[in-house]
Amino acid sequence: MNHGTPLLWFNAMASLTDKHCVPCERGTKPLDEAAVRQYLDELRCPWEVVDNKKIRAEFSFKDFDEAMFFANEVAAVATSEDHHPDMHISFKRVVIELTTHAIGGLSENDFILASKIESC
């Protein structure tokens, strides 16, 4: 029996948008595939997992102005959480990739920020 799973389940049940990103301590391990799947279930948009090291989502807009407005909203949220995504902006599209560079993979912070991005 994995005694860590119930605690993870309990923590994941709290709303991700109500949480805040916290710095990862040295030695923190990235989330395993099961934990990543649990956190993905909490998100509304279809985030793609890339090599179990980052999550990626594409957002489409009617024009460049809407795409830039969204990108600026995401930048403000990311700054307030001190957790910054990679953003790729094109004419009517914004692609966002989240990872926790300090641990070389995914942490709860990535899913907290993803949840907040979905509200932008």
Biopython code that builds the backbone (N, CA, C, O; Angstrom):
import numpy as np
from Bio.PDB.StructureBuilder import StructureBuilder

atoms = [
    (1, "MET", "N", (0.844, -1.189, 0.000)),
    (1, "MET", "CA", (0.000, 0.000, 0.000)),
    (1, "MET", "C", (0.883, 1.245, 0.000)),
    (1, "MET", "O", (1.858, 1.323, 0.748)),
    (2, "ASN", "N", (0.539, 2.204, -0.834)),
    (2, "ASN", "CA", (1.288, 3.457, -0.907)),
    (2, "ASN", "C", (0.645, 4.457, 0.052)),
    (2, "ASN", "O", (-0.449, 4.957, -0.211)),
    (3, "HIS", "N", (1.319, 4.747, 1.154)),
    (3, "HIS", "CA", (0.744, 5.644, 2.156)),
    (3, "HIS", "C", (0.763, 7.104, 1.722)),
    (3, "HIS", "O", (0.089, 7.925, 2.343)),
    (4, "GLY", "N", (1.516, 7.458, 0.674)),
    (4, "GLY", "CA", (1.560, 8.840, 0.205)),
    (4, "GLY", "C", (0.351, 9.211, -0.639)),
    (4, "GLY", "O", (0.014, 10.392, -0.731)),
    (5, "THR", "N", (-0.297, 8.260, -1.246)),
    (5, "THR", "CA", (-1.406, 8.542, -2.155)),
    (5, "THR", "C", (-2.594, 9.227, -1.479)),
    (5, "THR", "O", (-3.095, 10.209, -2.027)),
    (6, "PRO", "N", (-3.077, 8.761, -0.306)),
    (6, "PRO", "CA", (-4.226, 9.455, 0.285)),
    (6, "PRO", "C", (-3.952, 10.920, 0.585)),
    (6, "PRO", "O", (-4.830, 11.760, 0.389)),
    (7, "LEU", "N", (-2.764, 11.243, 1.052)),
    (7, "LEU", "CA", (-2.430, 12.637, 1.327)),
    (7, "LEU", "C", (-2.429, 13.436, 0.029)),
    (7, "LEU", "O", (-2.961, 14.546, -0.007)),
    (8, "LEU", "N", (-1.840, 12.892, -1.040)),
    (8, "LEU", "CA", (-1.849, 13.573, -2.328)),
    (8, "LEU", "C", (-3.284, 13.776, -2.789)),
    (8, "LEU", "O", (-3.632, 14.853, -3.271)),
    (9, "TRP", "N", (-4.118, 12.759, -2.648)),
    (9, "TRP", "CA", (-5.512, 12.876, -3.046)),
    (9, "TRP", "C", (-6.194, 13.983, -2.251)),
    (9, "TRP", "O", (-6.930, 14.786, -2.825)),
    (10, "PHE", "N", (-5.966, 14.038, -0.956)),
    (10, "PHE", "CA", (-6.569, 15.069, -0.120)),
    (10, "PHE", "C", (-6.090, 16.449, -0.547)),
    (10, "PHE", "O", (-6.901, 17.367, -0.669)),
    (11, "ASN", "N", (-4.795, 16.614, -0.776)),
    (11, "ASN", "CA", (-4.255, 17.910, -1.183)),
    (11, "ASN", "C", (-4.770, 18.327, -2.549)),
    (11, "ASN", "O", (-5.048, 19.505, -2.773)),
    (12, "ALA", "N", (-4.901, 17.373, -3.468)),
    (12, "ALA", "CA", (-5.358, 17.697, -4.817)),
    (12, "ALA", "C", (-6.828, 18.098, -4.812)),
    (12, "ALA", "O", (-7.275, 18.802, -5.718)),
    (13, "MET", "N", (-7.588, 17.660, -3.809)),
    (13, "MET", "CA", (-9.010, 17.961, -3.766)),
    (13, "MET", "C", (-9.273, 19.431, -3.437)),
    (13, "MET", "O", (-10.315, 19.969, -3.811)),
    (14, "ALA", "N", (-8.347, 20.079, -2.747)),
    (14, "ALA", "CA", (-8.494, 21.512, -2.519)),
    (14, "ALA", "C", (-8.366, 22.196, -3.877)),
    (14, "ALA", "O", (-7.597, 21.752, -4.729)),
    (15, "SER", "N", (-9.114, 23.265, -4.075)),
    (15, "SER", "CA", (-9.102, 23.947, -5.362)),
    (15, "SER", "C", (-7.706, 24.472, -5.698)),
    (15, "SER", "O", (-7.095, 25.197, -4.912)),
    (16, "LEU", "N", (-7.222, 24.100, -6.856)),
    (16, "LEU", "CA", (-5.901, 24.571, -7.280)),
    (16, "LEU", "C", (-5.867, 26.092, -7.393)),
    (16, "LEU", "O", (-4.847, 26.712, -7.093)),
    (17, "THR", "N", (-6.966, 26.696, -7.821)),
    (17, "THR", "CA", (-6.965, 28.153, -7.986)),
    (17, "THR", "C", (-6.902, 28.882, -6.649)),
    (17, "THR", "O", (-6.537, 30.057, -6.607)),
    (18, "ASP", "N", (-7.252, 28.202, -5.555)),
    (18, "ASP", "CA", (-7.170, 28.807, -4.227)),
    (18, "ASP", "C", (-5.778, 28.704, -3.616)),
    (18, "ASP", "O", (-5.477, 29.366, -2.622)),
    (19, "LYS", "N", (-4.942, 27.883, -4.210)),
    (19, "LYS", "CA", (-3.578, 27.683, -3.695)),
    (19, "LYS", "C", (-2.646, 28.705, -4.323)),
    (19, "LYS", "O", (-3.004, 29.392, -5.279)),
    (20, "HIS", "N", (-1.439, 28.792, -3.764)),
    (20, "HIS", "CA", (-0.403, 29.670, -4.312)),
    (20, "HIS", "C", (0.875, 28.863, -4.499)),
    (20, "HIS", "O", (1.157, 27.932, -3.744)),
    (21, "CYS", "N", (1.634, 29.236, -5.511)),
    (21, "CYS", "CA", (2.901, 28.571, -5.779)),
    (21, "CYS", "C", (3.875, 28.851, -4.642)),
    (21, "CYS", "O", (3.919, 29.954, -4.098)),
    (22, "VAL", "N", (4.648, 27.836, -4.298)),
    (22, "VAL", "CA", (5.665, 27.976, -3.264)),
    (22, "VAL", "C", (6.995, 27.499, -3.838)),
    (22, "VAL", "O", (7.020, 26.580, -4.657)),
    (23, "PRO", "N", (8.100, 28.113, -3.417)),
    (23, "PRO", "CA", (9.398, 27.674, -3.927)),
    (23, "PRO", "C", (9.643, 26.203, -3.597)),
    (23, "PRO", "O", (9.322, 25.744, -2.500)),
    (24, "CYS", "N", (10.202, 25.482, -4.535)),
    (24, "CYS", "CA", (10.548, 24.084, -4.296)),
    (24, "CYS", "C", (11.849, 24.024, -3.510)),
    (24, "CYS", "O", (12.814, 24.729, -3.810)),
    (25, "GLU", "N", (11.851, 23.167, -2.501)),
    (25, "GLU", "CA", (13.058, 22.990, -1.702)),
    (25, "GLU", "C", (14.032, 22.094, -2.445)),
    (25, "GLU", "O", (13.638, 21.263, -3.264)),
    (26, "ARG", "N", (15.307, 22.277, -2.146)),
    (26, "ARG", "CA", (16.347, 21.442, -2.742)),
    (26, "ARG", "C", (16.023, 19.976, -2.446)),
    (26, "ARG", "O", (15.681, 19.614, -1.320)),
    (27, "GLY", "N", (16.136, 19.158, -3.465)),
    (27, "GLY", "CA", (15.878, 17.731, -3.300)),
    (27, "GLY", "C", (14.435, 17.326, -3.548)),
    (27, "GLY", "O", (14.107, 16.141, -3.487)),
    (28, "THR", "N", (13.557, 18.303, -3.832)),
    (28, "THR", "CA", (12.169, 17.970, -4.144)),
    (28, "THR", "C", (12.133, 17.146, -5.418)),
    (28, "THR", "O", (12.763, 17.507, -6.413)),
    (29, "LYS", "N", (11.412, 16.061, -5.394)),
    (29, "LYS", "CA", (11.303, 15.204, -6.575)),
    (29, "LYS", "C", (10.123, 15.651, -7.433)),
    (29, "LYS", "O", (9.095, 16.077, -6.905)),
    (30, "PRO", "N", (10.269, 15.554, -8.750)),
    (30, "PRO", "CA", (9.143, 15.862, -9.640)),
    (30, "PRO", "C", (7.988, 14.890, -9.388)),
    (30, "PRO", "O", (8.188, 13.794, -8.865)),
    (31, "LEU", "N", (6.795, 15.302, -9.763)),
    (31, "LEU", "CA", (5.620, 14.447, -9.626)),
    (31, "LEU", "C", (5.752, 13.209, -10.507)),
    (31, "LEU", "O", (6.286, 13.282, -11.613)),
    (32, "ASP", "N", (5.268, 12.083, -10.017)),
    (32, "ASP", "CA", (5.260, 10.874, -10.841)),
    (32, "ASP", "C", (4.026, 10.895, -11.752)),
    (32, "ASP", "O", (3.167, 11.769, -11.631)),
    (33, "GLU", "N", (3.954, 9.925, -12.659)),
    (33, "GLU", "CA", (2.877, 9.910, -13.654)),
    (33, "GLU", "C", (1.490, 9.842, -13.016)),
    (33, "GLU", "O", (0.561, 10.485, -13.504)),
    (34, "ALA", "N", (1.334, 9.085, -11.951)),
    (34, "ALA", "CA", (0.026, 8.966, -11.297)),
    (34, "ALA", "C", (-0.407, 10.313, -10.714)),
    (34, "ALA", "O", (-1.568, 10.703, -10.838)),
    (35, "ALA", "N", (0.515, 11.008, -10.090)),
    (35, "ALA", "CA", (0.194, 12.321, -9.513)),
    (35, "ALA", "C", (-0.138, 13.323, -10.615)),
    (35, "ALA", "O", (-1.057, 14.129, -10.470)),
    (36, "VAL", "N", (0.608, 13.271, -11.713)),
    (36, "VAL", "CA", (0.345, 14.166, -12.843)),
    (36, "VAL", "C", (-1.070, 13.931, -13.360)),
    (36, "VAL", "O", (-1.794, 14.890, -13.628)),
    (37, "ARG", "N", (-1.471, 12.678, -13.502)),
    (37, "ARG", "CA", (-2.829, 12.361, -13.971)),
    (37, "ARG", "C", (-3.887, 12.911, -13.012)),
    (37, "ARG", "O", (-4.914, 13.431, -13.449)),
    (38, "GLN", "N", (-3.636, 12.797, -11.712)),
    (38, "GLN", "CA", (-4.593, 13.319, -10.726)),
    (38, "GLN", "C", (-4.749, 14.828, -10.875)),
    (38, "GLN", "O", (-5.866, 15.345, -10.872)),
    (39, "TYR", "N", (-3.635, 15.528, -11.004)),
    (39, "TYR", "CA", (-3.693, 16.980, -11.144)),
    (39, "TYR", "C", (-4.344, 17.387, -12.466)),
    (39, "TYR", "O", (-5.090, 18.365, -12.510)),
    (40, "LEU", "N", (-4.072, 16.648, -13.537)),
    (40, "LEU", "CA", (-4.703, 16.958, -14.830)),
    (40, "LEU", "C", (-6.224, 16.894, -14.731)),
    (40, "LEU", "O", (-6.929, 17.670, -15.376)),
    (41, "ASP", "N", (-6.716, 15.974, -13.930)),
    (41, "ASP", "CA", (-8.170, 15.838, -13.756)),
    (41, "ASP", "C", (-8.786, 17.076, -13.120)),
    (41, "ASP", "O", (-9.991, 17.293, -13.244)),
    (42, "GLU", "N", (-7.987, 17.890, -12.444)),
    (42, "GLU", "CA", (-8.478, 19.100, -11.795)),
    (42, "GLU", "C", (-8.556, 20.284, -12.772)),
    (42, "GLU", "O", (-9.164, 21.307, -12.456)),
    (43, "LEU", "N", (-7.952, 20.148, -13.939)),
    (43, "LEU", "CA", (-7.920, 21.244, -14.914)),
    (43, "LEU", "C", (-9.075, 21.117, -15.891)),
    (43, "LEU", "O", (-9.574, 20.018, -16.135)),
    (44, "ARG", "N", (-9.500, 22.249, -16.453)),
    (44, "ARG", "CA", (-10.628, 22.261, -17.395)),
    (44, "ARG", "C", (-10.182, 22.155, -18.843)),
    (44, "ARG", "O", (-10.866, 21.534, -19.656)),
    (45, "CYS", "N", (-9.046, 22.751, -19.174)),
    (45, "CYS", "CA", (-8.548, 22.746, -20.559)),
    (45, "CYS", "C", (-7.773, 21.468, -20.824)),
    (45, "CYS", "O", (-7.293, 20.827, -19.889)),
    (46, "PRO", "N", (-7.647, 21.094, -22.086)),
    (46, "PRO", "CA", (-6.872, 19.894, -22.422)),
    (46, "PRO", "C", (-5.362, 20.182, -22.426)),
    (46, "PRO", "O", (-4.798, 20.555, -23.455)),
    (47, "TRP", "N", (-4.726, 20.006, -21.281)),
    (47, "TRP", "CA", (-3.275, 20.175, -21.174)),
    (47, "TRP", "C", (-2.617, 18.871, -21.587)),
    (47, "TRP", "O", (-3.032, 17.792, -21.163)),
    (48, "GLU", "N", (-1.596, 18.978, -22.409)),
    (48, "GLU", "CA", (-0.846, 17.822, -22.893)),
    (48, "GLU", "C", (0.392, 17.653, -22.011)),
    (48, "GLU", "O", (1.067, 18.632, -21.692)),
    (49, "VAL", "N", (0.687, 16.426, -21.621)),
    (49, "VAL", "CA", (1.892, 16.142, -20.850)),
    (49, "VAL", "C", (2.994, 15.799, -21.836)),
    (49, "VAL", "O", (2.817, 14.944, -22.704)),
    (50, "VAL", "N", (4.134, 16.469, -21.701)),
    (50, "VAL", "CA", (5.270, 16.256, -22.588)),
    (50, "VAL", "C", (6.407, 15.620, -21.792)),
    (50, "VAL", "O", (6.982, 16.249, -20.903)),
    (51, "ASP", "N", (6.723, 14.373, -22.119)),
    (51, "ASP", "CA", (7.817, 13.635, -21.483)),
    (51, "ASP", "C", (7.717, 13.600, -19.959)),
    (51, "ASP", "O", (8.735, 13.465, -19.280)),
    (52, "ASN", "N", (6.518, 13.718, -19.418)),
    (52, "ASN", "CA", (6.274, 13.782, -17.978)),
    (52, "ASN", "C", (7.139, 14.845, -17.289)),
    (52, "ASN", "O", (7.428, 14.749, -16.096)),
    (53, "LYS", "N", (7.551, 15.871, -18.072)),
    (53, "LYS", "CA", (8.385, 16.941, -17.527)),
    (53, "LYS", "C", (7.732, 18.312, -17.642)),
    (53, "LYS", "O", (8.129, 19.252, -16.953)),
    (54, "LYS", "N", (6.725, 18.429, -18.518)),
    (54, "LYS", "CA", (6.029, 19.705, -18.642)),
    (54, "LYS", "C", (4.619, 19.461, -19.151)),
    (54, "LYS", "O", (4.303, 18.409, -19.707)),
    (55, "ILE", "N", (3.778, 20.478, -18.940)),
    (55, "ILE", "CA", (2.439, 20.446, -19.501)),
    (55, "ILE", "C", (2.317, 21.600, -20.483)),
    (55, "ILE", "O", (2.944, 22.648, -20.326)),
    (56, "ARG", "N", (1.494, 21.377, -21.499)),
    (56, "ARG", "CA", (1.389, 22.324, -22.609)),
    (56, "ARG", "C", (-0.074, 22.472, -23.007)),
    (56, "ARG", "O", (-0.813, 21.490, -23.081)),
    (57, "ALA", "N", (-0.481, 23.715, -23.263)),
    (57, "ALA", "CA", (-1.838, 23.972, -23.760)),
    (57, "ALA", "C", (-1.783, 25.062, -24.811)),
    (57, "ALA", "O", (-0.942, 25.961, -24.765)),
    (58, "GLU", "N", (-2.703, 24.959, -25.761)),
    (58, "GLU", "CA", (-2.806, 25.948, -26.842)),
    (58, "GLU", "C", (-4.144, 26.660, -26.714)),
    (58, "GLU", "O", (-5.189, 26.026, -26.566)),
    (59, "PHE", "N", (-4.097, 27.991, -26.774)),
    (59, "PHE", "CA", (-5.291, 28.813, -26.667)),
    (59, "PHE", "C", (-5.445, 29.601, -27.961)),
    (59, "PHE", "O", (-4.490, 30.210, -28.443)),
    (60, "SER", "N", (-6.655, 29.587, -28.521)),
    (60, "SER", "CA", (-6.920, 30.277, -29.788)),
    (60, "SER", "C", (-7.808, 31.489, -29.554)),
    (60, "SER", "O", (-8.659, 31.492, -28.665)),
    (61, "PHE", "N", (-7.592, 32.531, -30.374)),
    (61, "PHE", "CA", (-8.309, 33.795, -30.229)),
    (61, "PHE", "C", (-8.754, 34.299, -31.591)),
    (61, "PHE", "O", (-8.312, 33.795, -32.624)),
    (62, "LYS", "N", (-9.637, 35.301, -31.589)),
    (62, "LYS", "CA", (-10.152, 35.804, -32.868)),
    (62, "LYS", "C", (-9.127, 36.665, -33.597)),
    (62, "LYS", "O", (-9.169, 36.773, -34.823)),
    (63, "ASP", "N", (-8.196, 37.286, -32.845)),
    (63, "ASP", "CA", (-7.189, 38.119, -33.504)),
    (63, "ASP", "C", (-5.969, 38.298, -32.599)),
    (63, "ASP", "O", (-5.931, 37.801, -31.473)),
    (64, "PHE", "N", (-4.992, 39.007, -33.111)),
    (64, "PHE", "CA", (-3.741, 39.220, -32.397)),
    (64, "PHE", "C", (-3.949, 40.002, -31.104)),
    (64, "PHE", "O", (-3.317, 39.703, -30.091)),
    (65, "ASP", "N", (-4.829, 41.000, -31.132)),
    (65, "ASP", "CA", (-5.073, 41.804, -29.932)),
    (65, "ASP", "C", (-5.589, 40.945, -28.779)),
    (65, "ASP", "O", (-5.148, 41.109, -27.642)),
    (66, "GLU", "N", (-6.512, 40.037, -29.060)),
    (66, "GLU", "CA", (-7.022, 39.153, -28.009)),
    (66, "GLU", "C", (-5.923, 38.218, -27.502)),
    (66, "GLU", "O", (-5.829, 37.957, -26.302)),
    (67, "ALA", "N", (-5.106, 37.724, -28.403)),
    (67, "ALA", "CA", (-4.001, 36.843, -28.001)),
    (67, "ALA", "C", (-3.034, 37.596, -27.083)),
    (67, "ALA", "O", (-2.577, 37.051, -26.078)),
    (68, "MET", "N", (-2.727, 38.844, -27.431)),
    (68, "MET", "CA", (-1.809, 39.637, -26.606)),
    (68, "MET", "C", (-2.431, 39.998, -25.265)),
    (68, "MET", "O", (-1.742, 40.002, -24.245)),
    (69, "PHE", "N", (-3.723, 40.302, -25.255)),
    (69, "PHE", "CA", (-4.400, 40.599, -23.999)),
    (69, "PHE", "C", (-4.296, 39.401, -23.058)),
    (69, "PHE", "O", (-3.963, 39.550, -21.882)),
    (70, "PHE", "N", (-4.585, 38.210, -23.588)),
    (70, "PHE", "CA", (-4.483, 36.980, -22.804)),
    (70, "PHE", "C", (-3.052, 36.770, -22.301)),
    (70, "PHE", "O", (-2.842, 36.469, -21.126)),
    (71, "ALA", "N", (-2.074, 36.930, -23.191)),
    (71, "ALA", "CA", (-0.669, 36.748, -22.797)),
    (71, "ALA", "C", (-0.283, 37.697, -21.668)),
    (71, "ALA", "O", (0.436, 37.307, -20.748)),
    (72, "ASN", "N", (-0.754, 38.932, -21.733)),
    (72, "ASN", "CA", (-0.458, 39.896, -20.669)),
    (72, "ASN", "C", (-1.153, 39.525, -19.363)),
    (72, "ASN", "O", (-0.588, 39.713, -18.285)),
    (73, "GLU", "N", (-2.368, 39.002, -19.452)),
    (73, "GLU", "CA", (-3.065, 38.534, -18.242)),
    (73, "GLU", "C", (-2.302, 37.370, -17.616)),
    (73, "GLU", "O", (-2.135, 37.316, -16.397)),
    (74, "VAL", "N", (-1.842, 36.443, -18.448)),
    (74, "VAL", "CA", (-1.062, 35.303, -17.956)),
    (74, "VAL", "C", (0.228, 35.799, -17.307)),
    (74, "VAL", "O", (0.624, 35.300, -16.254)),
    (75, "ALA", "N", (0.882, 36.773, -17.927)),
    (75, "ALA", "CA", (2.125, 37.319, -17.364)),
    (75, "ALA", "C", (1.888, 37.917, -15.980)),
    (75, "ALA", "O", (2.712, 37.750, -15.082)),
    (76, "ALA", "N", (0.769, 38.611, -15.807)),
    (76, "ALA", "CA", (0.463, 39.215, -14.503)),
    (76, "ALA", "C", (0.230, 38.137, -13.439)),
    (76, "ALA", "O", (0.720, 38.253, -12.315)),
    (77, "VAL", "N", (-0.512, 37.098, -13.795)),
    (77, "VAL", "CA", (-0.758, 36.003, -12.850)),
    (77, "VAL", "C", (0.552, 35.294, -12.518)),
    (77, "VAL", "O", (0.827, 34.998, -11.356)),
    (78, "ALA", "N", (1.354, 35.025, -13.540)),
    (78, "ALA", "CA", (2.628, 34.340, -13.328)),
    (78, "ALA", "C", (3.542, 35.147, -12.413)),
    (78, "ALA", "O", (4.212, 34.587, -11.545)),
    (79, "THR", "N", (3.569, 36.447, -12.606)),
    (79, "THR", "CA", (4.400, 37.302, -11.759)),
    (79, "THR", "C", (3.898, 37.272, -10.322)),
    (79, "THR", "O", (4.697, 37.204, -9.389)),
    (80, "SER", "N", (2.593, 37.323, -10.137)),
    (80, "SER", "CA", (2.051, 37.302, -8.769)),
    (80, "SER", "C", (2.328, 35.977, -8.074)),
    (80, "SER", "O", (2.452, 35.937, -6.850)),
    (81, "GLU", "N", (2.426, 34.894, -8.834)),
    (81, "GLU", "CA", (2.720, 33.569, -8.263)),
    (81, "GLU", "C", (4.219, 33.268, -8.251)),
    (81, "GLU", "O", (4.638, 32.268, -7.668)),
    (82, "ASP", "N", (5.026, 34.110, -8.878)),
    (82, "ASP", "CA", (6.475, 33.898, -9.010)),
    (82, "ASP", "C", (6.791, 32.519, -9.606)),
    (82, "ASP", "O", (7.705, 31.819, -9.170)),
    (83, "HIS", "N", (5.998, 32.166, -10.614)),
    (83, "HIS", "CA", (6.193, 30.906, -11.358)),
    (83, "HIS", "C", (5.864, 31.237, -12.810)),
    (83, "HIS", "O", (4.718, 31.551, -13.129)),
    (84, "HIS", "N", (6.842, 31.170, -13.675)),
    (84, "HIS", "CA", (6.698, 31.746, -15.015)),
    (84, "HIS", "C", (6.706, 30.689, -16.113)),
    (84, "HIS", "O", (7.616, 29.863, -16.181)),
    (85, "PRO", "N", (5.690, 30.719, -16.971)),
    (85, "PRO", "CA", (5.615, 29.763, -18.072)),
    (85, "PRO", "C", (6.448, 30.213, -19.270)),
    (85, "PRO", "O", (6.861, 31.369, -19.365)),
    (86, "ASP", "N", (6.677, 29.283, -20.165)),
    (86, "ASP", "CA", (7.180, 29.626, -21.490)),
    (86, "ASP", "C", (5.935, 29.905, -22.323)),
    (86, "ASP", "O", (5.011, 29.093, -22.358)),
    (87, "MET", "N", (5.911, 31.053, -22.991)),
    (87, "MET", "CA", (4.766, 31.402, -23.834)),
    (87, "MET", "C", (5.246, 31.642, -25.260)),
    (87, "MET", "O", (6.263, 32.295, -25.494)),
    (88, "HIS", "N", (4.490, 31.099, -26.199)),
    (88, "HIS", "CA", (4.767, 31.265, -27.619)),
    (88, "HIS", "C", (3.528, 31.934, -28.212)),
    (88, "HIS", "O", (2.436, 31.365, -28.212)),
    (89, "ILE", "N", (3.718, 33.144, -28.713)),
    (89, "ILE", "CA", (2.592, 33.935, -29.204)),
    (89, "ILE", "C", (2.679, 34.063, -30.716)),
    (89, "ILE", "O", (3.719, 34.429, -31.263)),
    (90, "SER", "N", (1.578, 33.759, -31.377)),
    (90, "SER", "CA", (1.495, 33.987, -32.812)),
    (90, "SER", "C", (0.213, 34.763, -33.084)),
    (90, "SER", "O", (-0.453, 35.208, -32.148)),
    (91, "PHE", "N", (-0.129, 34.922, -34.320)),
    (91, "PHE", "CA", (-1.222, 35.809, -34.722)),
    (91, "PHE", "C", (-2.498, 35.644, -33.885)),
    (91, "PHE", "O", (-2.982, 36.618, -33.308)),
    (92, "LYS", "N", (-3.042, 34.437, -33.814)),
    (92, "LYS", "CA", (-4.289, 34.200, -33.089)),
    (92, "LYS", "C", (-4.147, 33.084, -32.065)),
    (92, "LYS", "O", (-5.137, 32.455, -31.691)),
    (93, "ARG", "N", (-2.944, 32.839, -31.616)),
    (93, "ARG", "CA", (-2.707, 31.657, -30.793)),
    (93, "ARG", "C", (-1.656, 31.950, -29.731)),
    (93, "ARG", "O", (-0.695, 32.681, -29.973)),
    (94, "VAL", "N", (-1.853, 31.366, -28.544)),
    (94, "VAL", "CA", (-0.853, 31.419, -27.483)),
    (94, "VAL", "C", (-0.659, 29.986, -26.990)),
    (94, "VAL", "O", (-1.613, 29.319, -26.589)),
    (95, "VAL", "N", (0.578, 29.532, -27.026)),
    (95, "VAL", "CA", (0.917, 28.212, -26.508)),
    (95, "VAL", "C", (1.667, 28.434, -25.196)),
    (95, "VAL", "O", (2.618, 29.213, -25.127)),
    (96, "ILE", "N", (1.216, 27.736, -24.165)),
    (96, "ILE", "CA", (1.831, 27.878, -22.850)),
    (96, "ILE", "C", (2.400, 26.535, -22.420)),
    (96, "ILE", "O", (1.742, 25.499, -22.519)),
    (97, "GLU", "N", (3.637, 26.575, -21.940)),
    (97, "GLU", "CA", (4.297, 25.386, -21.404)),
    (97, "GLU", "C", (4.726, 25.683, -19.976)),
    (97, "GLU", "O", (5.305, 26.728, -19.682)),
    (98, "LEU", "N", (4.426, 24.733, -19.099)),
    (98, "LEU", "CA", (4.774, 24.877, -17.689)),
    (98, "LEU", "C", (5.639, 23.716, -17.238)),
    (98, "LEU", "O", (5.366, 22.559, -17.557)),
    (99, "THR", "N", (6.682, 24.038, -16.494)),
    (99, "THR", "CA", (7.544, 23.057, -15.853)),
    (99, "THR", "C", (8.194, 23.744, -14.672)),
    (99, "THR", "O", (8.222, 24.973, -14.602)),
    (100, "THR", "N", (8.711, 22.970, -13.756)),
    (100, "THR", "CA", (9.459, 23.540, -12.645)),
    (100, "THR", "C", (10.928, 23.247, -12.908)),
    (100, "THR", "O", (11.418, 22.151, -12.636)),
    (101, "HIS", "N", (11.616, 24.242, -13.441)),
    (101, "HIS", "CA", (13.010, 24.065, -13.848)),
    (101, "HIS", "C", (13.893, 23.608, -12.694)),
    (101, "HIS", "O", (14.804, 22.805, -12.899)),
    (102, "ALA", "N", (13.642, 24.104, -11.489)),
    (102, "ALA", "CA", (14.490, 23.797, -10.332)),
    (102, "ALA", "C", (14.531, 22.308, -10.004)),
    (102, "ALA", "O", (15.504, 21.830, -9.422)),
    (103, "ILE", "N", (13.475, 21.565, -10.375)),
    (103, "ILE", "CA", (13.452, 20.135, -10.070)),
    (103, "ILE", "C", (13.490, 19.277, -11.332)),
    (103, "ILE", "O", (13.481, 18.048, -11.252)),
    (104, "GLY", "N", (13.533, 19.920, -12.490)),
    (104, "GLY", "CA", (13.630, 19.187, -13.747)),
    (104, "GLY", "C", (12.371, 18.415, -14.105)),
    (104, "GLY", "O", (12.446, 17.364, -14.741)),
    (105, "GLY", "N", (11.222, 18.926, -13.706)),
    (105, "GLY", "CA", (9.977, 18.240, -14.023)),
    (105, "GLY", "C", (8.784, 19.000, -13.497)),
    (105, "GLY", "O", (8.847, 20.210, -13.279)),
    (106, "LEU", "N", (7.702, 18.284, -13.296)),
    (106, "LEU", "CA", (6.449, 18.904, -12.874)),
    (106, "LEU", "C", (6.296, 18.909, -11.355)),
    (106, "LEU", "O", (6.647, 17.945, -10.674)),
    (107, "SER", "N", (5.767, 20.012, -10.844)),
    (107, "SER", "CA", (5.433, 20.131, -9.428)),
    (107, "SER", "C", (3.995, 20.611, -9.320)),
    (107, "SER", "O", (3.369, 20.948, -10.325)),
    (108, "GLU", "N", (3.482, 20.642, -8.118)),
    (108, "GLU", "CA", (2.133, 21.153, -7.913)),
    (108, "GLU", "C", (2.030, 22.589, -8.428)),
    (108, "GLU", "O", (0.970, 22.990, -8.908)),
    (109, "ASN", "N", (3.107, 23.368, -8.338)),
    (109, "ASN", "CA", (3.108, 24.756, -8.812)),
    (109, "ASN", "C", (2.642, 24.856, -10.263)),
    (109, "ASN", "O", (1.908, 25.780, -10.615)),
    (110, "ASP", "N", (3.058, 23.925, -11.098)),
    (110, "ASP", "CA", (2.688, 23.964, -12.517)),
    (110, "ASP", "C", (1.174, 23.841, -12.685)),
    (110, "ASP", "O", (0.591, 24.499, -13.547)),
    (111, "PHE", "N", (0.547, 23.019, -11.881)),
    (111, "PHE", "CA", (-0.891, 22.813, -11.975)),
    (111, "PHE", "C", (-1.670, 23.956, -11.321)),
    (111, "PHE", "O", (-2.767, 24.299, -11.761)),
    (112, "ILE", "N", (-1.103, 24.534, -10.280)),
    (112, "ILE", "CA", (-1.716, 25.721, -9.669)),
    (112, "ILE", "C", (-1.755, 26.842, -10.705)),
    (112, "ILE", "O", (-2.794, 27.467, -10.916)),
    (113, "LEU", "N", (-0.612, 27.089, -11.349)),
    (113, "LEU", "CA", (-0.565, 28.171, -12.348)),
    (113, "LEU", "C", (-1.449, 27.835, -13.547)),
    (113, "LEU", "O", (-2.123, 28.720, -14.076)),
    (114, "ALA", "N", (-1.460, 26.584, -13.984)),
    (114, "ALA", "CA", (-2.331, 26.192, -15.108)),
    (114, "ALA", "C", (-3.785, 26.487, -14.778)),
    (114, "ALA", "O", (-4.522, 26.993, -15.624)),
    (115, "SER", "N", (-4.200, 26.180, -13.573)),
    (115, "SER", "CA", (-5.571, 26.436, -13.156)),
    (115, "SER", "C", (-5.881, 27.923, -13.163)),
    (115, "SER", "O", (-6.968, 28.330, -13.575)),
    (116, "LYS", "N", (-4.953, 28.722, -12.719)),
    (116, "LYS", "CA", (-5.153, 30.172, -12.707)),
    (116, "LYS", "C", (-5.148, 30.737, -14.132)),
    (116, "LYS", "O", (-5.879, 31.684, -14.424)),
    (117, "ILE", "N", (-4.339, 30.167, -15.006)),
    (117, "ILE", "CA", (-4.293, 30.592, -16.413)),
    (117, "ILE", "C", (-5.644, 30.314, -17.068)),
    (117, "ILE", "O", (-6.117, 31.118, -17.871)),
    (118, "GLU", "N", (-6.255, 29.206, -16.739)),
    (118, "GLU", "CA", (-7.565, 28.876, -17.313)),
    (118, "GLU", "C", (-8.624, 29.913, -16.947)),
    (118, "GLU", "O", (-9.645, 30.019, -17.628)),
    (119, "SER", "N", (-8.395, 30.671, -15.890)),
    (119, "SER", "CA", (-9.346, 31.690, -15.455)),
    (119, "SER", "C", (-9.075, 33.055, -16.073)),
    (119, "SER", "O", (-9.850, 33.987, -15.857)),
    (120, "CYS", "N", (-7.995, 33.195, -16.837)),
    (120, "CYS", "CA", (-7.644, 34.481, -17.458)),
    (120, "CYS", "C", (-8.606, 34.824, -18.574)),
    (120, "CYS", "O", (-8.466, 35.869, -19.210)),
]
sb = StructureBuilder()
sb.init_structure("model")
sb.init_model(0)
sb.init_chain("A")
sb.init_seg("    ")
for serial, (resi, resn, name, xyz) in enumerate(atoms, 1):
    if name == "N":
        sb.init_residue(resn, " ", resi, " ")
    sb.init_atom(name, np.array(xyz, "f"), 0.0, 1.0, " ", f" {name:<3s}", serial, name[0])
structure = sb.get_structure()
